[in-house]
Amino acid sequence: MNVLSLLAMASPQGGESGSSNPIFTFIPIILIFLVFWFMIIRPQKKQQEQRKSMIEALKRGDHIITNGGLYATVKDVKSDHVVATISEGVKVQISKSAIGGVHAGEE
C-alpha cells in the first residue's frame, strides 16, 4: 500500500472533517504558553528583579564578586559603575552590569 491509500482510509467519511470547535484547536497552544510562563518567563523576571534590587542597594564597604571572579570592596557608587579596591592601593572601576553578586566576609 502506498501513503495516499492509507491517508484515504484514515480520513473521516461523510464530510464531517471541519465540524470540530475551533476553540479546541487553541487549547494546546494556550497550555504550552502557560507552561512556558510558569517555568521560564516568571522565574526569569523574578531573578531580574532581585538582581536589580541588589545592584541598587550597593553601598560603600560592600564586598562584591564580579562575573569574572574578581573579589573587591566597594569604595564609591556612581550611576553606571562602582569604584572598588581589589588590593591595598589598587582601585578599579567596575560596571554595574559586571557585578555577579554581593558576598559576606573579608577577601
Biopython code that builds the backbone (N, CA, C, O; Angstrom):
import numpy as np
from Bio.PDB.StructureBuilder import StructureBuilder

atoms = [
    (1, "MET", "N", (0.834, -1.180, 0.000)),
    (1, "MET", "CA", (0.000, 0.000, 0.000)),
    (1, "MET", "C", (0.883, 1.249, 0.000)),
    (1, "MET", "O", (1.967, 1.275, 0.583)),
    (2, "ASN", "N", (0.394, 2.245, -0.652)),
    (2, "ASN", "CA", (1.150, 3.488, -0.641)),
    (2, "ASN", "C", (0.540, 4.468, 0.360)),
    (2, "ASN", "O", (-0.505, 4.200, 0.954)),
    (3, "VAL", "N", (1.203, 5.593, 0.535)),
    (3, "VAL", "CA", (0.814, 6.568, 1.550)),
    (3, "VAL", "C", (-0.546, 7.183, 1.237)),
    (3, "VAL", "O", (-1.334, 7.420, 2.153)),
    (4, "LEU", "N", (-0.836, 7.442, -0.019)),
    (4, "LEU", "CA", (-2.112, 8.064, -0.369)),
    (4, "LEU", "C", (-3.300, 7.168, -0.035)),
    (4, "LEU", "O", (-4.334, 7.657, 0.421)),
    (5, "SER", "N", (-3.166, 5.882, -0.253)),
    (5, "SER", "CA", (-4.273, 4.991, 0.080)),
    (5, "SER", "C", (-4.469, 4.897, 1.591)),
    (5, "SER", "O", (-5.600, 4.749, 2.054)),
    (6, "LEU", "N", (-3.375, 4.983, 2.375)),
    (6, "LEU", "CA", (-3.502, 4.981, 3.835)),
    (6, "LEU", "C", (-4.187, 6.249, 4.320)),
    (6, "LEU", "O", (-5.018, 6.199, 5.227)),
    (7, "LEU", "N", (-3.844, 7.384, 3.722)),
    (7, "LEU", "CA", (-4.490, 8.636, 4.091)),
    (7, "LEU", "C", (-5.967, 8.640, 3.710)),
    (7, "LEU", "O", (-6.798, 9.174, 4.445)),
    (8, "ALA", "N", (-6.295, 8.051, 2.572)),
    (8, "ALA", "CA", (-7.693, 7.991, 2.138)),
    (8, "ALA", "C", (-8.512, 7.136, 3.088)),
    (8, "ALA", "O", (-9.671, 7.450, 3.360)),
    (9, "MET", "N", (-7.931, 6.069, 3.591)),
    (9, "MET", "CA", (-8.664, 5.200, 4.522)),
    (9, "MET", "C", (-8.786, 5.854, 5.902)),
    (9, "MET", "O", (-9.753, 5.598, 6.620)),
    (10, "ALA", "N", (-7.833, 6.681, 6.273)),
    (10, "ALA", "CA", (-7.849, 7.290, 7.598)),
    (10, "ALA", "C", (-8.743, 8.514, 7.662)),
    (10, "ALA", "O", (-9.144, 8.908, 8.757)),
    (11, "SER", "N", (-9.074, 9.135, 6.534)),
    (11, "SER", "CA", (-9.895, 10.342, 6.559)),
    (11, "SER", "C", (-11.328, 9.992, 6.931)),
    (11, "SER", "O", (-11.830, 8.936, 6.544)),
    (12, "PRO", "N", (-11.991, 10.874, 7.681)),
    (12, "PRO", "CA", (-13.373, 10.602, 8.097)),
    (12, "PRO", "C", (-14.314, 10.594, 6.902)),
    (12, "PRO", "O", (-14.123, 11.331, 5.935)),
    (13, "GLN", "N", (-15.312, 9.763, 6.986)),
    (13, "GLN", "CA", (-16.302, 9.636, 5.918)),
    (13, "GLN", "C", (-17.523, 10.481, 6.234)),
    (13, "GLN", "O", (-17.828, 10.710, 7.404)),
    (14, "GLY", "N", (-18.198, 10.929, 5.250)),
    (14, "GLY", "CA", (-19.454, 11.634, 5.446)),
    (14, "GLY", "C", (-19.303, 13.147, 5.503)),
    (14, "GLY", "O", (-20.279, 13.832, 5.810)),
    (15, "GLY", "N", (-18.155, 13.688, 5.229)),
    (15, "GLY", "CA", (-17.983, 15.136, 5.176)),
    (15, "GLY", "C", (-17.958, 15.825, 6.524)),
    (15, "GLY", "O", (-18.253, 17.018, 6.595)),
    (16, "GLU", "N", (-17.622, 15.135, 7.586)),
    (16, "GLU", "CA", (-17.586, 15.734, 8.914)),
    (16, "GLU", "C", (-16.187, 16.222, 9.287)),
    (16, "GLU", "O", (-15.869, 16.314, 10.473)),
    (17, "SER", "N", (-15.363, 16.530, 8.320)),
    (17, "SER", "CA", (-13.970, 16.857, 8.610)),
    (17, "SER", "C", (-13.803, 18.216, 9.286)),
    (17, "SER", "O", (-12.821, 18.391, 10.007)),
    (18, "GLY", "N", (-14.682, 19.170, 9.104)),
    (18, "GLY", "CA", (-14.493, 20.502, 9.655)),
    (18, "GLY", "C", (-15.501, 20.868, 10.719)),
    (18, "GLY", "O", (-15.742, 22.057, 10.928)),
    (19, "SER", "N", (-16.109, 19.905, 11.409)),
    (19, "SER", "CA", (-17.174, 20.229, 12.352)),
    (19, "SER", "C", (-16.691, 20.380, 13.795)),
    (19, "SER", "O", (-17.516, 20.567, 14.690)),
    (20, "SER", "N", (-15.377, 20.304, 14.050)),
    (20, "SER", "CA", (-14.902, 20.445, 15.432)),
    (20, "SER", "C", (-14.880, 21.925, 15.824)),
    (20, "SER", "O", (-14.792, 22.808, 14.971)),
    (21, "ASN", "N", (-14.960, 22.166, 17.102)),
    (21, "ASN", "CA", (-14.976, 23.515, 17.633)),
    (21, "ASN", "C", (-13.575, 24.127, 17.501)),
    (21, "ASN", "O", (-12.603, 23.483, 17.895)),
    (22, "PRO", "N", (-13.434, 25.345, 16.961)),
    (22, "PRO", "CA", (-12.108, 25.945, 16.783)),
    (22, "PRO", "C", (-11.413, 26.281, 18.112)),
    (22, "PRO", "O", (-10.193, 26.447, 18.143)),
    (23, "ILE", "N", (-12.165, 26.380, 19.187)),
    (23, "ILE", "CA", (-11.563, 26.647, 20.497)),
    (23, "ILE", "C", (-10.655, 25.485, 20.907)),
    (23, "ILE", "O", (-9.606, 25.698, 21.515)),
    (24, "PHE", "N", (-11.055, 24.267, 20.575)),
    (24, "PHE", "CA", (-10.263, 23.095, 20.954)),
    (24, "PHE", "C", (-8.919, 23.041, 20.239)),
    (24, "PHE", "O", (-7.993, 22.379, 20.709)),
    (25, "THR", "N", (-8.804, 23.724, 19.117)),
    (25, "THR", "CA", (-7.514, 23.750, 18.430)),
    (25, "THR", "C", (-6.533, 24.690, 19.108)),
    (25, "THR", "O", (-5.323, 24.524, 18.959)),
    (26, "PHE", "N", (-7.032, 25.687, 19.860)),
    (26, "PHE", "CA", (-6.159, 26.625, 20.554)),
    (26, "PHE", "C", (-5.776, 26.179, 21.960)),
    (26, "PHE", "O", (-4.845, 26.735, 22.542)),
    (27, "ILE", "N", (-6.458, 25.208, 22.508)),
    (27, "ILE", "CA", (-6.164, 24.754, 23.870)),
    (27, "ILE", "C", (-4.724, 24.259, 24.012)),
    (27, "ILE", "O", (-4.082, 24.634, 24.993)),
    (28, "PRO", "N", (-4.173, 23.451, 23.115)),
    (28, "PRO", "CA", (-2.760, 23.037, 23.281)),
    (28, "PRO", "C", (-1.788, 24.220, 23.232)),
    (28, "PRO", "O", (-0.797, 24.236, 23.963)),
    (29, "ILE", "N", (-2.064, 25.201, 22.383)),
    (29, "ILE", "CA", (-1.196, 26.378, 22.295)),
    (29, "ILE", "C", (-1.248, 27.166, 23.599)),
    (29, "ILE", "O", (-0.220, 27.631, 24.090)),
    (30, "ILE", "N", (-2.439, 27.314, 24.153)),
    (30, "ILE", "CA", (-2.598, 28.024, 25.417)),
    (30, "ILE", "C", (-1.886, 27.282, 26.544)),
    (30, "ILE", "O", (-1.236, 27.905, 27.383)),
    (31, "LEU", "N", (-2.005, 25.953, 26.569)),
    (31, "LEU", "CA", (-1.335, 25.162, 27.601)),
    (31, "LEU", "C", (0.182, 25.262, 27.487)),
    (31, "LEU", "O", (0.873, 25.342, 28.503)),
    (32, "ILE", "N", (0.704, 25.258, 26.273)),
    (32, "ILE", "CA", (2.149, 25.402, 26.082)),
    (32, "ILE", "C", (2.605, 26.767, 26.571)),
    (32, "ILE", "O", (3.639, 26.871, 27.231)),
    (33, "PHE", "N", (1.850, 27.818, 26.259)),
    (33, "PHE", "CA", (2.200, 29.162, 26.730)),
    (33, "PHE", "C", (2.201, 29.226, 28.255)),
    (33, "PHE", "O", (3.099, 29.828, 28.843)),
    (34, "LEU", "N", (1.205, 28.612, 28.906)),
    (34, "LEU", "CA", (1.157, 28.624, 30.367)),
    (34, "LEU", "C", (2.350, 27.900, 30.970)),
    (34, "LEU", "O", (2.901, 28.348, 31.975)),
    (35, "VAL", "N", (2.753, 26.789, 30.372)),
    (35, "VAL", "CA", (3.920, 26.056, 30.867)),
    (35, "VAL", "C", (5.162, 26.925, 30.726)),
    (35, "VAL", "O", (5.954, 27.011, 31.665)),
    (36, "PHE", "N", (5.353, 27.570, 29.585)),
    (36, "PHE", "CA", (6.491, 28.471, 29.393)),
    (36, "PHE", "C", (6.449, 29.617, 30.395)),
    (36, "PHE", "O", (7.487, 30.003, 30.933)),
    (37, "TRP", "N", (5.276, 30.160, 30.651)),
    (37, "TRP", "CA", (5.152, 31.285, 31.568)),
    (37, "TRP", "C", (5.599, 30.894, 32.981)),
    (37, "TRP", "O", (6.400, 31.595, 33.599)),
    (38, "PHE", "N", (5.076, 29.774, 33.486)),
    (38, "PHE", "CA", (5.366, 29.396, 34.862)),
    (38, "PHE", "C", (6.733, 28.751, 35.052)),
    (38, "PHE", "O", (7.261, 28.760, 36.164)),
    (39, "MET", "N", (7.315, 28.198, 34.006)),
    (39, "MET", "CA", (8.598, 27.524, 34.170)),
    (39, "MET", "C", (9.786, 28.332, 33.672)),
    (39, "MET", "O", (10.912, 28.076, 34.097)),
    (40, "ILE", "N", (9.571, 29.312, 32.776)),
    (40, "ILE", "CA", (10.697, 30.048, 32.207)),
    (40, "ILE", "C", (10.554, 31.550, 32.421)),
    (40, "ILE", "O", (11.432, 32.167, 33.023)),
    (41, "ILE", "N", (9.490, 32.141, 31.952)),
    (41, "ILE", "CA", (9.364, 33.603, 31.944)),
    (41, "ILE", "C", (9.228, 34.161, 33.356)),
    (41, "ILE", "O", (9.936, 35.103, 33.712)),
    (42, "ARG", "N", (8.342, 33.607, 34.156)),
    (42, "ARG", "CA", (8.097, 34.129, 35.500)),
    (42, "ARG", "C", (9.327, 34.037, 36.406)),
    (42, "ARG", "O", (9.662, 35.029, 37.053)),
    (43, "PRO", "N", (10.015, 32.891, 36.482)),
    (43, "PRO", "CA", (11.221, 32.836, 37.315)),
    (43, "PRO", "C", (12.330, 33.766, 36.826)),
    (43, "PRO", "O", (13.073, 34.325, 37.633)),
    (44, "GLN", "N", (12.445, 33.931, 35.513)),
    (44, "GLN", "CA", (13.477, 34.816, 34.977)),
    (44, "GLN", "C", (13.188, 36.272, 35.349)),
    (44, "GLN", "O", (14.113, 37.009, 35.689)),
    (45, "LYS", "N", (11.943, 36.695, 35.291)),
    (45, "LYS", "CA", (11.585, 38.056, 35.693)),
    (45, "LYS", "C", (11.854, 38.269, 37.178)),
    (45, "LYS", "O", (12.329, 39.333, 37.574)),
    (46, "LYS", "N", (11.555, 37.273, 37.998)),
    (46, "LYS", "CA", (11.807, 37.373, 39.431)),
    (46, "LYS", "C", (13.305, 37.504, 39.702)),
    (46, "LYS", "O", (13.717, 38.294, 40.552)),
    (47, "GLN", "N", (14.117, 36.735, 38.984)),
    (47, "GLN", "CA", (15.572, 36.800, 39.148)),
    (47, "GLN", "C", (16.102, 38.167, 38.711)),
    (47, "GLN", "O", (16.993, 38.713, 39.361)),
    (48, "GLN", "N", (15.574, 38.723, 37.632)),
    (48, "GLN", "CA", (15.999, 40.043, 37.171)),
    (48, "GLN", "C", (15.656, 41.123, 38.193)),
    (48, "GLN", "O", (16.449, 42.037, 38.415)),
    (49, "GLU", "N", (14.481, 41.025, 38.815)),
    (49, "GLU", "CA", (14.089, 41.998, 39.826)),
    (49, "GLU", "C", (14.994, 41.903, 41.055)),
    (49, "GLU", "O", (15.365, 42.927, 41.630)),
    (50, "GLN", "N", (15.353, 40.678, 41.462)),
    (50, "GLN", "CA", (16.249, 40.503, 42.601)),
    (50, "GLN", "C", (17.622, 41.085, 42.298)),
    (50, "GLN", "O", (18.223, 41.739, 43.150)),
    (51, "ARG", "N", (18.118, 40.850, 41.090)),
    (51, "ARG", "CA", (19.424, 41.369, 40.702)),
    (51, "ARG", "C", (19.413, 42.901, 40.672)),
    (51, "ARG", "O", (20.355, 43.545, 41.132)),
    (52, "LYS", "N", (18.340, 43.473, 40.128)),
    (52, "LYS", "CA", (18.231, 44.925, 40.058)),
    (52, "LYS", "C", (18.213, 45.531, 41.457)),
    (52, "LYS", "O", (18.881, 46.536, 41.698)),
    (53, "SER", "N", (17.469, 44.945, 42.370)),
    (53, "SER", "CA", (17.418, 45.475, 43.734)),
    (53, "SER", "C", (18.761, 45.296, 44.434)),
    (53, "SER", "O", (19.144, 46.144, 45.240)),
    (54, "MET", "N", (19.484, 44.220, 44.149)),
    (54, "MET", "CA", (20.800, 44.008, 44.733)),
    (54, "MET", "C", (21.779, 45.067, 44.236)),
    (54, "MET", "O", (22.564, 45.598, 45.022)),
    (55, "ILE", "N", (21.743, 45.381, 42.945)),
    (55, "ILE", "CA", (22.630, 46.396, 42.371)),
    (55, "ILE", "C", (22.294, 47.780, 42.934)),
    (55, "ILE", "O", (23.196, 48.561, 43.237)),
    (56, "GLU", "N", (21.007, 48.085, 43.074)),
    (56, "GLU", "CA", (20.597, 49.391, 43.600)),
    (56, "GLU", "C", (20.944, 49.550, 45.078)),
    (56, "GLU", "O", (21.110, 50.674, 45.552)),
    (57, "ALA", "N", (21.057, 48.449, 45.808)),
    (57, "ALA", "CA", (21.332, 48.506, 47.240)),
    (57, "ALA", "C", (22.832, 48.535, 47.551)),
    (57, "ALA", "O", (23.205, 48.551, 48.724)),
    (58, "LEU", "N", (23.692, 48.543, 46.545)),
    (58, "LEU", "CA", (25.133, 48.586, 46.800)),
    (58, "LEU", "C", (25.509, 49.858, 47.545)),
    (58, "LEU", "O", (24.996, 50.941, 47.264)),
    (59, "LYS", "N", (26.409, 49.703, 48.494)),
    (59, "LYS", "CA", (26.870, 50.863, 49.259)),
    (59, "LYS", "C", (28.349, 50.688, 49.578)),
    (59, "LYS", "O", (28.921, 49.616, 49.381)),
    (60, "ARG", "N", (28.935, 51.728, 50.057)),
    (60, "ARG", "CA", (30.352, 51.727, 50.403)),
    (60, "ARG", "C", (30.620, 50.652, 51.458)),
    (60, "ARG", "O", (29.906, 50.545, 52.455)),
    (61, "GLY", "N", (31.658, 49.867, 51.217)),
    (61, "GLY", "CA", (32.043, 48.825, 52.166)),
    (61, "GLY", "C", (31.517, 47.439, 51.820)),
    (61, "GLY", "O", (31.954, 46.454, 52.414)),
    (62, "ASP", "N", (30.593, 47.341, 50.876)),
    (62, "ASP", "CA", (30.086, 46.024, 50.471)),
    (62, "ASP", "C", (31.190, 45.229, 49.783)),
    (62, "ASP", "O", (32.015, 45.784, 49.057)),
    (63, "HIS", "N", (31.190, 43.931, 50.024)),
    (63, "HIS", "CA", (32.127, 43.031, 49.356)),
    (63, "HIS", "C", (31.397, 42.411, 48.172)),
    (63, "HIS", "O", (30.349, 41.787, 48.339)),
    (64, "ILE", "N", (31.948, 42.581, 46.984)),
    (64, "ILE", "CA", (31.291, 42.102, 45.769)),
    (64, "ILE", "C", (32.181, 41.099, 45.056)),
    (64, "ILE", "O", (33.380, 41.004, 45.319)),
    (65, "ILE", "N", (31.566, 40.355, 44.151)),
    (65, "ILE", "CA", (32.288, 39.476, 43.249)),
    (65, "ILE", "C", (31.788, 39.780, 41.842)),
    (65, "ILE", "O", (30.584, 39.890, 41.612)),
    (66, "THR", "N", (32.715, 39.914, 40.909)),
    (66, "THR", "CA", (32.336, 40.227, 39.531)),
    (66, "THR", "C", (32.022, 38.946, 38.777)),
    (66, "THR", "O", (32.282, 37.845, 39.262)),
    (67, "ASN", "N", (31.463, 39.099, 37.593)),
    (67, "ASN", "CA", (31.177, 37.940, 36.753)),
    (67, "ASN", "C", (32.453, 37.216, 36.341)),
    (67, "ASN", "O", (32.414, 36.032, 36.007)),
    (68, "GLY", "N", (33.580, 37.916, 36.362)),
    (68, "GLY", "CA", (34.858, 37.310, 36.029)),
    (68, "GLY", "C", (35.546, 36.644, 37.207)),
    (68, "GLY", "O", (36.611, 36.050, 37.043)),
    (69, "GLY", "N", (34.953, 36.735, 38.396)),
    (69, "GLY", "CA", (35.503, 36.079, 39.562)),
    (69, "GLY", "C", (36.411, 36.955, 40.399)),
    (69, "GLY", "O", (37.150, 36.443, 41.241)),
    (70, "LEU", "N", (36.377, 38.244, 40.195)),
    (70, "LEU", "CA", (37.219, 39.182, 40.923)),
    (70, "LEU", "C", (36.498, 39.629, 42.190)),
    (70, "LEU", "O", (35.371, 40.119, 42.128)),
    (71, "TYR", "N", (37.152, 39.460, 43.342)),
    (71, "TYR", "CA", (36.595, 39.920, 44.606)),
    (71, "TYR", "C", (37.062, 41.338, 44.856)),
    (71, "TYR", "O", (38.228, 41.657, 44.623)),
    (72, "ALA", "N", (36.161, 42.202, 45.331)),
    (72, "ALA", "CA", (36.508, 43.603, 45.548)),
    (72, "ALA", "C", (35.641, 44.172, 46.657)),
    (72, "ALA", "O", (34.624, 43.593, 47.041)),
    (73, "THR", "N", (36.071, 45.325, 47.162)),
    (73, "THR", "CA", (35.318, 46.057, 48.174)),
    (73, "THR", "C", (34.910, 47.397, 47.580)),
    (73, "THR", "O", (35.748, 48.128, 47.052)),
    (74, "VAL", "N", (33.633, 47.716, 47.663)),
    (74, "VAL", "CA", (33.102, 48.944, 47.076)),
    (74, "VAL", "C", (33.582, 50.147, 47.879)),
    (74, "VAL", "O", (33.457, 50.186, 49.103)),
    (75, "LYS", "N", (34.133, 51.123, 47.169)),
    (75, "LYS", "CA", (34.556, 52.373, 47.787)),
    (75, "LYS", "C", (33.646, 53.528, 47.415)),
    (75, "LYS", "O", (33.475, 54.452, 48.209)),
    (76, "ASP", "N", (33.051, 53.500, 46.214)),
    (76, "ASP", "CA", (32.168, 54.572, 45.769)),
    (76, "ASP", "C", (31.193, 54.013, 44.734)),
    (76, "ASP", "O", (31.562, 53.182, 43.905)),
    (77, "VAL", "N", (29.956, 54.476, 44.792)),
    (77, "VAL", "CA", (28.930, 54.029, 43.859)),
    (77, "VAL", "C", (28.566, 55.189, 42.950)),
    (77, "VAL", "O", (28.151, 56.247, 43.422)),
    (78, "LYS", "N", (28.720, 54.993, 41.642)),
    (78, "LYS", "CA", (28.351, 56.006, 40.636)),
    (78, "LYS", "C", (27.061, 55.550, 39.953)),
    (78, "LYS", "O", (26.473, 54.537, 40.334)),
    (79, "SER", "N", (26.632, 56.299, 38.951)),
    (79, "SER", "CA", (25.362, 55.974, 38.294)),
    (79, "SER", "C", (25.428, 54.676, 37.494)),
    (79, "SER", "O", (24.482, 53.890, 37.528)),
    (80, "ASP", "N", (26.521, 54.436, 36.777)),
    (80, "ASP", "CA", (26.599, 53.234, 35.941)),
    (80, "ASP", "C", (27.749, 52.312, 36.302)),
    (80, "ASP", "O", (27.905, 51.261, 35.680)),
    (81, "HIS", "N", (28.558, 52.675, 37.290)),
    (81, "HIS", "CA", (29.672, 51.824, 37.711)),
    (81, "HIS", "C", (29.986, 52.053, 39.183)),
    (81, "HIS", "O", (29.469, 52.979, 39.808)),
    (82, "VAL", "N", (30.836, 51.200, 39.719)),
    (82, "VAL", "CA", (31.306, 51.368, 41.084)),
    (82, "VAL", "C", (32.824, 51.461, 41.069)),
    (82, "VAL", "O", (33.487, 50.876, 40.212)),
    (83, "VAL", "N", (33.360, 52.195, 42.016)),
    (83, "VAL", "CA", (34.799, 52.233, 42.221)),
    (83, "VAL", "C", (35.070, 51.292, 43.382)),
    (83, "VAL", "O", (34.485, 51.434, 44.456)),
    (84, "ALA", "N", (35.956, 50.332, 43.162)),
    (84, "ALA", "CA", (36.212, 49.315, 44.173)),
    (84, "ALA", "C", (37.708, 49.080, 44.302)),
    (84, "ALA", "O", (38.481, 49.388, 43.395)),
    (85, "THR", "N", (38.101, 48.534, 45.438)),
    (85, "THR", "CA", (39.503, 48.177, 45.638)),
    (85, "THR", "C", (39.617, 46.669, 45.625)),
    (85, "THR", "O", (38.804, 45.965, 46.224)),
    (86, "ILE", "N", (40.644, 46.178, 44.931)),
    (86, "ILE", "CA", (40.881, 44.745, 44.891)),
    (86, "ILE", "C", (42.094, 44.365, 45.729)),
    (86, "ILE", "O", (42.311, 43.192, 46.034)),
    (87, "SER", "N", (42.876, 45.363, 46.096)),
    (87, "SER", "CA", (44.041, 45.183, 46.948)),
    (87, "SER", "C", (44.371, 46.554, 47.529)),
    (87, "SER", "O", (43.815, 47.562, 47.095)),
    (88, "GLU", "N", (45.259, 46.595, 48.491)),
    (88, "GLU", "CA", (45.621, 47.894, 49.067)),
    (88, "GLU", "C", (46.202, 48.795, 47.997)),
    (88, "GLU", "O", (47.182, 48.446, 47.339)),
    (89, "GLY", "N", (45.588, 49.958, 47.826)),
    (89, "GLY", "CA", (46.075, 50.935, 46.868)),
    (89, "GLY", "C", (45.713, 50.664, 45.421)),
    (89, "GLY", "O", (46.127, 51.418, 44.541)),
    (90, "VAL", "N", (44.948, 49.602, 45.143)),
    (90, "VAL", "CA", (44.555, 49.271, 43.762)),
    (90, "VAL", "C", (43.053, 49.494, 43.622)),
    (90, "VAL", "O", (42.246, 48.712, 44.123)),
    (91, "LYS", "N", (42.691, 50.580, 42.929)),
    (91, "LYS", "CA", (41.276, 50.897, 42.694)),
    (91, "LYS", "C", (40.928, 50.566, 41.251)),
    (91, "LYS", "O", (41.716, 50.807, 40.336)),
    (92, "VAL", "N", (39.759, 50.022, 41.066)),
    (92, "VAL", "CA", (39.263, 49.715, 39.727)),
    (92, "VAL", "C", (37.831, 50.226, 39.606)),
    (92, "VAL", "O", (37.108, 50.347, 40.595)),
    (93, "GLN", "N", (37.446, 50.521, 38.370)),
    (93, "GLN", "CA", (36.061, 50.875, 38.083)),
    (93, "GLN", "C", (35.402, 49.640, 37.488)),
    (93, "GLN", "O", (35.908, 49.055, 36.531)),
    (94, "ILE", "N", (34.283, 49.252, 38.053)),
    (94, "ILE", "CA", (33.583, 48.050, 37.612)),
    (94, "ILE", "C", (32.175, 48.453, 37.190)),
    (94, "ILE", "O", (31.450, 49.109, 37.939)),
    (95, "SER", "N", (31.805, 48.054, 35.990)),
    (95, "SER", "CA", (30.449, 48.312, 35.506)),
    (95, "SER", "C", (29.450, 47.562, 36.379)),
    (95, "SER", "O", (29.706, 46.435, 36.802)),
    (96, "LYS", "N", (28.318, 48.192, 36.642)),
    (96, "LYS", "CA", (27.301, 47.538, 37.468)),
    (96, "LYS", "C", (26.785, 46.256, 36.822)),
    (96, "LYS", "O", (26.376, 45.327, 37.518)),
    (97, "SER", "N", (26.805, 46.208, 35.497)),
    (97, "SER", "CA", (26.335, 45.001, 34.818)),
    (97, "SER", "C", (27.314, 43.840, 34.970)),
    (97, "SER", "O", (26.955, 42.692, 34.709)),
    (98, "ALA", "N", (28.555, 44.127, 35.393)),
    (98, "ALA", "CA", (29.563, 43.073, 35.560)),
    (98, "ALA", "C", (29.618, 42.552, 36.987)),
    (98, "ALA", "O", (30.433, 41.679, 37.286)),
    (99, "ILE", "N", (28.783, 43.056, 37.865)),
    (99, "ILE", "CA", (28.776, 42.590, 39.251)),
    (99, "ILE", "C", (27.914, 41.339, 39.334)),
    (99, "ILE", "O", (26.733, 41.351, 38.986)),
    (100, "GLY", "N", (28.528, 40.268, 39.800)),
    (100, "GLY", "CA", (27.825, 38.993, 39.894)),
    (100, "GLY", "C", (27.018, 38.847, 41.172)),
    (100, "GLY", "O", (25.970, 38.201, 41.183)),
    (101, "GLY", "N", (27.508, 39.449, 42.245)),
    (101, "GLY", "CA", (26.781, 39.336, 43.499)),
    (101, "GLY", "C", (27.515, 40.012, 44.635)),
    (101, "GLY", "O", (28.655, 40.457, 44.494)),
    (102, "VAL", "N", (26.839, 40.077, 45.753)),
    (102, "VAL", "CA", (27.406, 40.618, 46.973)),
    (102, "VAL", "C", (27.653, 39.434, 47.889)),
    (102, "VAL", "O", (26.777, 38.590, 48.076)),
    (103, "HIS", "N", (28.854, 39.375, 48.463)),
    (103, "HIS", "CA", (29.149, 38.262, 49.359)),
    (103, "HIS", "C", (29.521, 38.800, 50.731)),
    (103, "HIS", "O", (29.914, 39.958, 50.876)),
    (104, "ALA", "N", (29.393, 37.955, 51.715)),
    (104, "ALA", "CA", (29.700, 38.367, 53.083)),
    (104, "ALA", "C", (31.146, 38.019, 53.408)),
    (104, "ALA", "O", (31.696, 37.047, 52.889)),
    (105, "GLY", "N", (31.733, 38.800, 54.245)),
    (105, "GLY", "CA", (33.072, 38.486, 54.736)),
    (105, "GLY", "C", (34.169, 39.216, 54.020)),
    (105, "GLY", "O", (33.959, 39.926, 53.037)),
    (106, "GLU", "N", (35.358, 39.012, 54.559)),
    (106, "GLU", "CA", (36.559, 39.648, 54.011)),
    (106, "GLU", "C", (37.118, 38.811, 52.876)),
    (106, "GLU", "O", (36.831, 37.620, 52.751)),
    (107, "GLU", "N", (37.937, 39.478, 52.039)),
    (107, "GLU", "CA", (38.585, 38.741, 50.962)),
    (107, "GLU", "C", (39.674, 37.883, 51.520)),
    (107, "GLU", "O", (40.347, 37.176, 50.770)),
]
sb = StructureBuilder()
sb.init_structure("model")
sb.init_model(0)
sb.init_chain("A")
sb.init_seg("    ")
for serial, (resi, resn, name, xyz) in enumerate(atoms, 1):
    if name == "N":
        sb.init_residue(resn, " ", resi, " ")
    sb.init_atom(name, np.array(xyz, "f"), 0.0, 1.0, " ", f" {name:<3s}", serial, name[0])
structure = sb.get_structure()
